[in-house]
Amino acid sequence: MTLRQTLLLLLVFHARYSFRKNDLIGNMTFANRLGSGPVVPVVLDWAVRDGTCPPTLEGNGKEIVPNGAACVSSESYCVNASHGAPGYFCNCSKGYTGNPYKKNGCTNIDECALRRSPNSTMYKNIYPCRGGTCHDTEGDYECKCNFGRRGDGKSDKGCEPVLSRPAVAVIGTIGAIALLFVLVIFLHMERENRKLRDRFNRNGGSFLKSAGIEIFTKDKLGRITNKYSCIIGKGAFGKVYKGTTDTGVIVAVKRSIIVNEDRQKDFANEITVQSKISHPNLVRLVGCCLETEVPMLVYEFVPRGSLQDVLHGNNHPLPLETRLDIAISSSEGLDYMHLQSQMVLHGDVKSGNILIDDSFTPKVSDFGTSRLMCIDKDHTNWVVGDSSYIDPVYMKTGLLTAKSDVYSFGIVLLELVTRKKARYGEKRSLPMDYVKASKDGTARQLFDEEVSSNVEENMECLEDVGKIAVQCLEEDVNNRPTMGEVRKELEKCKTQWLRSQGRANEVIP
């Protein structure tokens, strides 16, 4: 082809396509630049004809891409011309685009942005990221697999699921069941919390809280008692557990099993009165729990156990003076209860409800089962007690009075002087046997040999205590002494005994 024909052909081509500077820059093919434009019958092949690319260098086993003199961009490389005279041309490195013949002319290609462009379909094929998320990097891009997938998102397979569809179905089913289970648990807990609130309100929680009484939650009592693992008492009323508060104070938690709606109506009033009772011979109320069906009471802990344990359990030596002190102090506590402005009856006086501390000081307990007697009442028809100690008048009439506690205390006095249980031997009754023996003049045969030992002074003291007990056991309620009178008579007994021992300077004032 002659020069004239070549120029004519270029003129015809230029008439149909207008070359631009950008056509010489970048990695996109000429056909891609044209898109759906005119078909170009002739393409102009050009190159820098003043040399060739320098030879490829090796460094540490890594190939160094050659760079021609005209390739001034730091992210460019040299390519030898394949047609015509020796020469070369410059391209931007992979992942870069721009003008390789200009300093910093090649800039990073944001493949991820191109995937989001209007021509996303074309770029998604050029820069694949299947099943992952595209993240642009300098000179390249990453395709990080989405959660639950793994592999190479830039490959033909893309990011593949970690689990197969059947496994996903199984896990989904298990997850749904677990979610349902959690929902059921949540609804159950909400229902239980509502029950706790209802019980708290029904048991007078708001009133007691405003009265300054310490309120324990059900969960806290469970923690204090180590899930009710240590039982220290058991009876018809329920069980008593040993516990330790967060401050290290040892307490006794009474967990009743009695349910009586009429009784529960007066519970708040009774607890308020008990919280105000303060006497060294009465067990102190620490607080209560109102979130249970039957409210639980928290008392101070008395370490040695009950008088019943001391007398009939471990056969611990118990001198006469100690027994007299226990009788006097116990009567003081009961007398204090009866003299309150709102009379408090115990209703279950027995040796098992008189606790003994390390110094053998008695503390009357379990008057949580007592009945609060208002000023306008003189009796009650509700009580729970040991049938071996209950006043027979109450058993016949259903009426409980202060003299009923006196009757029960009379049996405790007999236990102290005889060291026999209220029911002993072959179903023998201690009060019946002692009353009969006192009439026959054979009462001394029933005394505990440990304190009698045929010592006349001791025998006389035991007989005096026995006489007080017989007065307490009178069938006619009006003939029974008050608890205050019982206390005074016991003090006289001890005074006389001290004088007989030559200890007049210790006489009780």
Helices and strands as residue ranges (DSSP letters): H 3-16, G 21-24, H 30-34, E 57-59, E 62-64, E 76-80, E 88-92, E 96-98, E 106-108, H 111-115, H 120-126, E 132-137, E 140-145, E 149-152, E 158-161, H 165-202, H 205-210, E 214-216, H 218-224, E 231-235, E 238-244, E 250-256, H 261-265, H 267-276, E 285-289, E 296-300, H 307-312, H 320-338, E 344-345, G 351-353, E 354-356, E 362-364, G 367-369, E 371-372, H 392-397, H 402-418, E 423-424, E 428-429, H 430-440, G 443-446, H 449-452, H 456-472, G 477-479, H 483-500, G 504-506
